[in-house]
Amino acid sequence: MSCPGSGTGSERFGAGSTTSGNQEVAIGNGATVTYGGNGYDVGVGYAVNVTGQLNVVAGDSASSSGSSNIVLGASASSSGSDSLVLGTSSSNVGNDNVILGWDASSTSSATQDVILGYSATASGQLSTALGSSTSANNNYSIALGEGSTTTAADQLVIGSSAYIQNAYIGNGVTNTSPIGFTLQGTGGSGSNVAGASVAFAGGQGTGTGNGGSINLQIAKPGTSGSSLNSLATVESLSGANGAALFQTRLTQLPLSKSRMLHQLMP
């Protein structure tokens, strides 16, 4: 079965469907594939509109005016190039992006981004937005979890109103054979190259508000059984005044007496 459209090697199927370039396929009522030259495009769906080159577009009113895109979903669109756009009303304006999710989108400055989730968005370069309503707004940034939003380049943000209160790294929350792990800064490569420092910081206060404290906790042994032992703070760096407090097996010591620590601890 053949229904030649305008242009060499082109086909069109459906009332009002149109092709105007070479090697193009338009399928669907009102589908238009009109690059004009050697388009090598495929458009499938009611009122689909393809004006760029080397595209595969499918979905009610889906469109692509850029080149080398795959666009799938009702009203999905791409005006950028070399991108994958999947989901109803998803849209791509940048280049070299992967977008998956209802209403997920990229801006014109987004390049080589990964955007996954309902209404997720990215406007940085080499950034990742993963989760509903996440926003990776800066270069080399990562936003993970519902509503999380980056505010600076080279930043990782996990959680927002759907916050993360505890994080476990290793082999699960509990395990019959727990595995330890090392959190480490980047090491040097080459001759006489220093390794990177690692900073631990409490949350920053504003105005007269205190900063967050940094607490070191351990779980001391309890009675025989399978219940998890409670965590207890053994060292605290105050966000109010920077004072340090150490918990020994006998008492608590301020920083000025910390030299006694090794003698008092078992």
DRENLO-162665 format. One record per residue (C-alpha): residue number from 1; residue in one letter; x, y, z. Coordinates in Angstrom, 3 decimals. Layout:
SITE  num  residuo         u         v         w
SITE  NUM        A         X         Y         Z
...
END
This chain:
SITE  num  residuo         u         v         w
SITE    1        M     0.000     0.000     0.000
SITE    2        S     1.352     3.375    -0.979
SITE    3        C     0.106     6.945    -0.773
SITE    4        P     2.943     9.116    -2.067
SITE    5        G     3.395    12.547    -0.585
SITE    6        S     5.292    15.488    -1.959
SITE    7        G     9.002    14.782    -2.168
SITE    8        T    10.963    11.794    -3.332
SITE    9        G    10.345     8.579    -1.417
SITE   10        S     7.785    10.151     0.915
SITE   11        E     4.483     8.658     2.096
SITE   12        R     1.420    10.122     3.795
SITE   13        F    -1.601     8.387     5.290
SITE   14        G    -4.636    10.110     6.822
SITE   15        A    -7.003    12.949     5.964
SITE   16        G    -5.094    16.194     5.587
SITE   17        S    -1.701    14.566     6.103
SITE   18        T     1.193    16.270     4.317
SITE   19        T     4.834    15.750     3.428
SITE   20        S     6.974    18.250     1.533
SITE   21        G    10.504    16.857     1.756
SITE   22        N    12.278    13.720     0.656
SITE   23        Q    12.226    10.410     2.559
SITE   24        E     9.459    11.507     4.929
SITE   25        V     6.468     9.642     6.414
SITE   26        A     3.330    11.309     7.810
SITE   27        I     0.651     9.105     9.381
SITE   28        G    -2.499    10.488    10.981
SITE   29        N    -5.326    12.935    10.478
SITE   30        G    -3.706    16.307     9.885
SITE   31        A    -0.174    14.991    10.321
SITE   32        T     2.419    17.250     8.694
SITE   33        V     6.069    16.437     7.993
SITE   34        T     7.513    19.368     6.092
SITE   35        Y    11.284    19.699     6.431
SITE   36        G    11.577    20.538     2.752
SITE   37        G    14.881    18.880     1.878
SITE   38        N    16.056    15.381     2.696
SITE   39        G    14.093    15.175     5.902
SITE   40        Y    14.296    11.480     6.811
SITE   41        D    11.487    12.161     9.289
SITE   42        V     8.625    10.068    10.640
SITE   43        G     5.544    11.694    12.148
SITE   44        V     2.709     9.578    13.581
SITE   45        G    -0.434    10.889    15.258
SITE   46        Y    -3.292    13.326    14.997
SITE   47        A    -2.014    16.825    14.099
SITE   48        V     1.607    15.785    14.608
SITE   49        N     3.960    18.457    13.225
SITE   50        V     7.561    17.854    12.150
SITE   51        T     9.571    20.638    10.543
SITE   52        G    13.106    19.576    11.493
SITE   53        Q    15.316    16.838    10.102
SITE   54        L    16.028    13.257    11.213
SITE   55        N    13.175    13.079    13.729
SITE   56        V    10.820    10.379    14.970
SITE   57        V     7.706    12.009    16.435
SITE   58        A     4.591    10.221    17.679
SITE   59        G     1.585    11.387    19.675
SITE   60        D    -1.465    13.594    19.444
SITE   61        S    -0.193    17.090    18.519
SITE   62        A     3.425    16.121    19.187
SITE   63        S     6.030    18.191    17.354
SITE   64        S     9.682    18.727    16.562
SITE   65        S    11.281    21.707    14.878
SITE   66        G    14.797    20.641    15.840
SITE   67        S    16.896    17.844    14.380
SITE   68        S    17.729    14.272    15.370
SITE   69        N    15.078    13.992    18.087
SITE   70        I    12.840    11.202    19.325
SITE   71        V     9.623    12.735    20.653
SITE   72        L     6.862    10.491    22.030
SITE   73        G     3.701    11.609    23.825
SITE   74        A     0.628    13.764    23.403
SITE   75        S     1.671    17.417    22.974
SITE   76        A     5.315    16.484    23.540
SITE   77        S     7.725    18.761    21.703
SITE   78        S    11.339    19.545    20.918
SITE   79        S    12.771    22.685    19.378
SITE   80        G    16.284    21.632    20.335
SITE   81        S    18.316    18.829    18.812
SITE   82        D    19.757    15.373    19.505
SITE   83        S    17.365    14.717    22.392
SITE   84        L    14.968    12.057    23.675
SITE   85        V    11.631    13.457    24.883
SITE   86        L     9.054    11.063    26.357
SITE   87        G     5.813    11.965    28.110
SITE   88        T     2.613    13.921    27.732
SITE   89        S     3.341    17.664    27.433
SITE   90        S     7.061    17.074    27.915
SITE   91        S     9.251    19.576    26.103
SITE   92        N    12.851    20.146    25.108
SITE   93        V    14.420    23.446    24.131
SITE   94        G    18.087    22.582    24.696
SITE   95        N    20.368    20.034    23.044
SITE   96        D    21.568    16.505    23.828
SITE   97        N    19.059    15.977    26.646
SITE   98        V    17.096    12.991    27.947
SITE   99        I    13.635    13.966    29.217
SITE  100        L    11.114    11.519    30.636
SITE  101        G     7.916    12.450    32.452
SITE  102        W     4.592    14.248    32.168
SITE  103        D     5.303    17.976    31.722
SITE  104        A     9.054    17.432    32.194
SITE  105        S    11.102    20.068    30.395
SITE  106        S    14.431    21.674    29.601
SITE  107        T    15.305    25.293    28.867
SITE  108        S    17.394    26.662    26.009
SITE  109        S    20.537    26.646    28.196
SITE  110        A    20.144    22.960    29.104
SITE  111        T    22.763    20.750    27.466
SITE  112        Q    23.464    17.059    28.041
SITE  113        D    21.006    16.922    30.943
SITE  114        V    19.001    13.983    32.318
SITE  115        I    15.495    14.987    33.440
SITE  116        L    13.203    12.313    34.891
SITE  117        G     9.911    12.839    36.690
SITE  118        Y     6.587    14.652    36.648
SITE  119        S     7.190    18.353    35.943
SITE  120        A    10.953    17.938    36.445
SITE  121        T    13.090    20.572    34.764
SITE  122        A    16.713    21.495    34.092
SITE  123        S    18.446    24.584    32.786
SITE  124        G    22.088    23.789    33.487
SITE  125        Q    24.736    21.916    31.558
SITE  126        L    25.554    18.294    32.396
SITE  127        S    22.932    18.352    35.162
SITE  128        T    20.477    15.778    36.512
SITE  129        A    16.936    16.274    37.842
SITE  130        L    15.394    13.074    39.203
SITE  131        G    11.970    13.109    40.850
SITE  132        S     8.639    14.896    40.734
SITE  133        S     8.988    18.711    40.407
SITE  134        T    12.770    18.615    40.751
SITE  135        S    14.834    21.461    39.278
SITE  136        A    18.502    21.303    38.295
SITE  137        N    18.977    24.983    37.546
SITE  138        N    22.757    25.164    37.521
SITE  139        N    25.681    23.674    35.648
SITE  140        Y    26.970    20.286    36.841
SITE  141        S    24.229    20.087    39.480
SITE  142        I    22.084    17.172    40.704
SITE  143        A    18.596    17.429    42.218
SITE  144        L    17.212    14.191    43.703
SITE  145        G    13.796    13.709    45.289
SITE  146        E    10.410    15.404    45.091
SITE  147        G    10.685    19.182    44.863
SITE  148        S    14.457    19.361    45.334
SITE  149        T    16.051    22.404    43.667
SITE  150        T    19.684    23.336    43.109
SITE  151        T    20.861    26.900    43.763
SITE  152        A    24.493    26.832    42.631
SITE  153        A    26.797    25.067    40.225
SITE  154        D    28.536    21.827    41.287
SITE  155        Q    25.808    21.167    43.869
SITE  156        L    23.934    18.040    44.987
SITE  157        V    20.530    18.554    46.645
SITE  158        I    18.588    15.588    48.042
SITE  159        G    15.080    16.138    49.384
SITE  160        S    12.791    19.116    49.909
SITE  161        S     9.324    19.213    51.458
SITE  162        A     9.452    15.438    51.065
SITE  163        Y    12.579    15.477    53.209
SITE  164        I    15.247    12.858    53.869
SITE  165        Q    15.910    12.434    57.600
SITE  166        N    18.154     9.373    57.629
SITE  167        A    20.620     8.079    55.046
SITE  168        Y    22.094     4.583    55.016
SITE  169        I    25.131     3.620    52.931
SITE  170        G    26.416     0.079    52.710
SITE  171        N    24.170    -2.967    52.414
SITE  172        G    20.782    -1.786    53.666
SITE  173        V    19.230    -0.358    56.835
SITE  174        T    20.032    -3.609    58.594
SITE  175        N    21.852    -6.756    57.540
SITE  176        T    23.105    -9.941    59.155
SITE  177        S    26.600    -9.047    57.888
SITE  178        P    26.898    -5.236    57.795
SITE  179        I    29.642    -3.888    55.559
SITE  180        G    31.589    -0.778    56.526
SITE  181        F    32.258     2.024    54.054
SITE  182        T    34.646     4.944    53.699
SITE  183        L    33.528     8.470    52.822
SITE  184        Q    36.560    10.013    51.205
SITE  185        G    37.621    13.082    49.263
SITE  186        T    39.245    12.759    45.852
SITE  187        G    42.853    11.607    45.891
SITE  188        G    45.654    13.055    43.827
SITE  189        S    46.809    11.556    40.539
SITE  190        G    50.359    11.967    39.344
SITE  191        S    53.535    12.976    41.117
SITE  192        N    53.305    14.970    44.366
SITE  193        V    49.623    15.898    43.997
SITE  194        A    47.798    16.643    47.267
SITE  195        G    44.463    15.004    48.015
SITE  196        A    41.260    16.974    48.476
SITE  197        S    40.074    18.084    51.903
SITE  198        V    36.726    16.967    53.364
SITE  199        A    34.486    19.407    55.270
SITE  200        F    31.517    18.540    57.510
SITE  201        A    29.141    21.433    58.110
SITE  202        G    25.983    21.968    60.122
SITE  203        G    23.139    23.961    58.583
SITE  204        Q    23.693    27.725    58.392
SITE  205        G    21.486    29.967    60.524
SITE  206        T    20.376    33.467    59.543
SITE  207        G    20.486    36.658    61.610
SITE  208        T    20.562    35.750    65.310
SITE  209        G    19.685    32.103    64.587
SITE  210        N    22.220    29.485    65.606
SITE  211        G    23.899    27.262    63.081
SITE  212        G    23.273    23.537    63.249
SITE  213        S    25.485    21.482    65.554
SITE  214        I    27.627    18.565    64.411
SITE  215        N    27.079    15.453    66.499
SITE  216        L    29.026    12.207    66.520
SITE  217        Q    26.889     9.291    67.668
SITE  218        I    27.481     5.646    68.454
SITE  219        A    25.255     2.770    69.595
SITE  220        K    26.625     1.309    72.817
SITE  221        P    26.078    -2.407    73.533
SITE  222        G    22.881    -3.302    75.347
SITE  223        T    21.407    -6.502    76.726
SITE  224        S    21.330    -9.687    74.679
SITE  225        G    18.723    -9.594    71.895
SITE  226        S    17.942    -8.656    68.273
SITE  227        S    16.663    -5.086    68.835
SITE  228        L    18.782    -2.230    67.543
SITE  229        N    20.665    -0.380    70.290
SITE  230        S    19.903     3.314    70.713
SITE  231        L    22.235     5.958    69.340
SITE  232        A    23.915     8.312    71.816
SITE  233        T    25.935    11.469    71.146
SITE  234        V    29.550    11.150    72.285
SITE  235        E    30.874    14.318    70.665
SITE  236        S    29.060    17.553    69.839
SITE  237        L    30.324    20.722    68.164
SITE  238        S    27.869    23.481    69.041
SITE  239        G    26.357    25.567    66.271
SITE  240        A    25.697    28.326    68.834
SITE  241        N    29.257    29.129    69.912
SITE  242        G    31.569    26.493    68.465
SITE  243        A    32.095    24.811    71.842
SITE  244        A    33.013    21.139    71.747
SITE  245        L    31.672    18.583    74.211
SITE  246        F    32.959    15.027    74.543
SITE  247        Q    31.056    12.247    76.278
SITE  248        T    33.268     9.746    78.110
SITE  249        R    32.205     6.673    80.041
SITE  250        L    32.357     8.792    83.219
SITE  251        T    31.245    12.285    82.363
SITE  252        Q    31.155    15.032    79.752
SITE  253        L    34.273    17.036    79.042
SITE  254        P    34.546    20.480    77.433
SITE  255        L    37.159    20.983    74.744
SITE  256        S    39.650    22.464    77.228
SITE  257        K    39.885    19.094    78.977
SITE  258        S    39.871    16.961    75.843
SITE  259        R    43.493    15.974    76.380
SITE  260        M    42.278    13.708    79.169
SITE  261        L    40.026    11.887    76.741
SITE  262        H    42.357     9.027    75.858
SITE  263        Q    43.103     8.375    79.522
SITE  264        L    39.415     8.173    80.502
SITE  265        M    38.099     6.231    77.524
SITE  266        P    38.583     2.420    77.612
END
